[in-house]
Amino acid sequence: MVKIVFGVDILPYHSPESSREARYAVVILKDGKVVSELPDVPLRRLIRLIWEYKPNVIGIDNVFELGGNERGLARIMSLLPSNVDIVQVTLSEKGFEKLRSVARKYGIEIYGKPTPIQTAYTAALLALEGVGVKVKAVEEKTKIIVSKGRSISHGGMSLQRYKRHIRGLILRTAKRIKSTLEKYGIDYDMVVRRSEGGLEGCIFTVYVPREKLYGIIKPTRNKNVRVIVRPIYKSEIVFERITEQVKGKTERKLIVGVDPGMVTGVAAVDTNGELILLDSKKDLDRST
C-alpha cells in the first residue's frame, strides 16, 4: 500500500488567527520520496491538496499553526477527510520537545535556522517514522440531515401540491434511514419538523463515528431531497496518547427539565429551587 505523508509549517509573520489567510510550506512524501515541495501555499489550497492526495498522515511541529486555538483547529479538521491523521511530531508521553532534538534522535540533523520548507520536510520524515502524538477532534457521533433539495418558491397553482410532494419524499427518506439504522442496531436520536403532507426536514444524531456508516447511509442530492452525512467535531482537542489528570469536583445535586425538539429548551435548578441554567439551543443532541 502506498503511504503518502504531508509535512506542513506555517510561514513567518503568518498566524491562523490573523484576518488575512495563513500561508504554509508543504512537503509531500510518497513512500518516503519527495514528490512535491510547495514553499507558499494558502490555507484553502492546502485543504484542496489534502483532499487531492488523501495523505495517511500530516506531520507538523505545532498543530495550532493550523487553527490558532482549539475551536479553530477543530473547525479546520472538520474540513479534512475523516481518515487523515494529524500528528504533532514534537510531542511525546514525556511532553514537548524541540524539533531539532527530536530529529537528531532519528538521525536527521538540522543546521542553523531551518527554512519553513526544511521544517515541513523534517516533520514529514518524522511522521513517516511514526513519531509524535496524534490529534483527534472527532466525537463518536455523526449527523444525518434530510432536507429539500432546492428552494421552493415558484410553481403557480401547483406550488402547494409540489410542496406536499417534496414533504412526502422527505418523510419516506427519513423512514428509510430510520429503518436502516435500526436494522444495523445503531443508536440514534431523531428530530423532525412536521408539515402538511410530510416533513419539512429531519435530523438524525447517530452515536457512531462517520466511518461506521460507510456503505450503510450514503449522502445524496437531487432536485427534490438532500441527505447530508457529516461527523460532529468537538470544540476541544484531544492528544491521543497523553494521559490527562482529572481533578476531583464537588458533587452538586441538580434537577433538570428538558423540552426536546429542533430547538431544545433546558432548565436546571438546585435542590433549593435556585435557577442555575435556563437556555435553548438548536439541534442539541443528548451528549451535548
N, C-alpha and C positions, 0 to 999 in steps of 0.2 A: 504494500500500500504506500502510495506517495505521501510524504509528510511535508506540509507547507507551513512555514513559520514566518511570522512578521516580527520585525523589531521596530520599535517606534520611540522617537524622542522629540519633545517639543522644542521649537526653535527659540533662540534667545529673544528676550523682550516680548514674548508672547505669553498670554495667560488664557486658560479656558473660561475665566470669569470676566474677561475684558469684553467691552462692547463690540470689538472687532473680532472676526473669526480667527481662531487659533490655527497655526500652521505647524507642520511636523516634518521631520526627516523620517523616511521609511526605507527599510531594507527587507527584501523578500527572499527567503531561502526555500529552495525546493530540494528535498533530500540532502540538505547540508550545503548546497551550492547556491551562490548568489544568482538570482535571475533578474533582479531589478534593484536599483538604488535610486531613490527619489528624494532629492535634497530639500524640496519645498512643496509640501502638499497641504492644501487647506483641509479642514476637518470634514467637509462634505465629500471631498474626493477620497479621503481616507476611508470613510464609511462605504463608498461605492467600491473601492478596491477590495475591501474585506468581503463584500458580497460577491465580487467577481472571482476572487481566488479561493474564498472559503477556507482560510487557514485553520489548522488544528489548534495552533497556539499563537497568541500575541504576547510578546515579551516587552516589558517596559520597566524603567528603573523607578518610576513613581506613578502609580495608577491614577492619582489625582491630577496628573497632567492632562488626562482625557476629559475630566469633568469638573475639576476645581474643588468640589465638595461631594459629600455622599449622595445628595439628591441629584446633582449634575452628572455624576458618574453613573448612577442608576439609569438616568434618562438616556445617556449615550449607549449603555449596554442594551437598553430596550430597542435600539435601532439596529443592533447587530444580530447575525444568525445565532440562535439559541445554543447551538452546539460548539461555539467557538470559546475556547478558554483564554482568559486574560490573566497573565502571571506577572507579579511584581518580583523581579529577579533579585532584588536587594533585600528581600525579607526571608527569614527562616524561623524555625521554632525559637531560636535564641533572640530574635528581634531584627532590627535594621542593621545593615552593613553597607559600607560604601561600595559602589560598583567596581572600583579599581581593586578592592580587596577580594571581592567575590570572584572577579575574573581571574585574578592571579592564582586562586586555588584550582582553577580548571585550565591552567597553562596559557591563559590569554593575558598578554602584557599590554598595558595602556601607558604610553609615554607622553608626558606633557598633558596639556588640557585637551581632552578629546573634542572633536567636532561633533555636531548632532548626528551626522551620518555614522561616525565611528561608534558613538554611544548606541545608536539604533542597531548597528551590526553586532556589537558585543551583547546587547540584550537578546537579540535573536539567537546567537550561538548558545548563550546560557539557557534560554528557554528550550532550545533543541535538546540540551543535556538534561532537562527535567529539573533545572534549578529554580528555586523561588517558591512563592505561595500563590495559589490560585484564588482569584477574587470571584465571589458569587453574589449575584443580586436577584436571582430568580426565586420567587416563592414557589411552593409546591402546589400551585393552582394556576388555572387558565381561565380566561374569559372568552365566552362564545356569545357574539352579538348577532341577533337576527333582526333585520330591518328591511324597509322597502328599498328597491334598487335605485330608484330615482325620485326626484321631486314630482309630486302630482299636483299640477296647477292648471292644466288646460284639458279640455275634453267636452266642453259644452254640456248638452243634456245627458251625455253618457258618463259624466265625471263621477257622480255618486256610485253608479253601477261599477265603474272601473275601480274606485276606491275599495268597495266591498270585495271585489275580486282579489285585489292585492292583499287585503287583510286576511282573506281566506287562505291565500298561498302562504303568508307568514305563519298562520296558525298551523297549517299542515307541516311546514318545515320544522317549526318548534316541536310539534308532536313527534316527528320522525327523530329529531335529535334526542329528545327525552327518552324515547323508546330504545335508541341505540345505547345511550349511557346506562340505562337500567339493564339492558341485555349483557353488557360487559361488567356489571357490578361496580360502576364508577360513581363515587359520591359527588353530589352536586346540589346547588341551590338554584332556583328558577324564579325570576321575577318577570311579570308580564304587564303590558299596558294594553288593556282591552279596549275594543271599539266595536261599533256596529258591523256585524258580519265576520268578525275575527279578531285579530290582534294588530295594533299599531307597531308593536315591537316586543322583543323578548331578550332577556339577558340571562345566560347561564354562568354561574361561578362554579367551576369544576375543580375538585380538590385533588388533582394530579398535575405533574409538570406537562408542558406542551408536548414533549416528545412521546408521551404515553398515548396521545390522541392521534398520532400519525397513522393513516390508513383506516381510522375509525370515523373521525369527523373531519371533513375537508372544507377549507374555505371556498366559497363560491360567490360569483357575482354575475347577475344578468339584469335585464331591464326591469324585472319585477321584484326579485328578492336578493338580498345580500347577506352572506354569512361570513363574519369576521372571527378568526380564531387567533388569540394572542396571549402570551404569558403575562402574568401580573408581576411587576417588579417592586421590590422593596425600595424605600427611600433611604435605606441604610445598607452598608456594605459589609459583607462577611468575608474575612480572610480564612480560607478553608481549614488550614492545619494549625492555626493559632488558637490555643485554648483561652477563653476569656473567663476571668473570675467574676462570679455573680455575687454582688453584695446583698446581704440579707435585708429584707424590707419589713417594716412593721405592718402586720396584717390589719386591714380596716374592713369592717363589715359594711356592705352596701346593699341597697335594694334598687334594682334596675328595671325600668319599664321600656319596652321596645314596641314600636309600630312599624313593621317591615313593609317594604314596597319599593317601587322605583326610587322614591325618596324615603329613607328610613329615619324615623324620629327616635331619639334615645334620651332618657332622663334617668338620673341617679340621685338618690337621697341616702343619707346615713341613717342609722337607727334612731336618731333623734328627730328625723324628718327634715334636716337641713339640706337644702338643694346643693348638690355637688356638681352636677352636669346637666345641661339642657342644650341639645344640639340636634341638627338634622343634616344628613349628607346623602348625595345621590349615589346609587349603585354600591351601597355599603354591604359587604359580604360578612359572613359570620365571624371569621377570624379577625377582621378589622374591628 
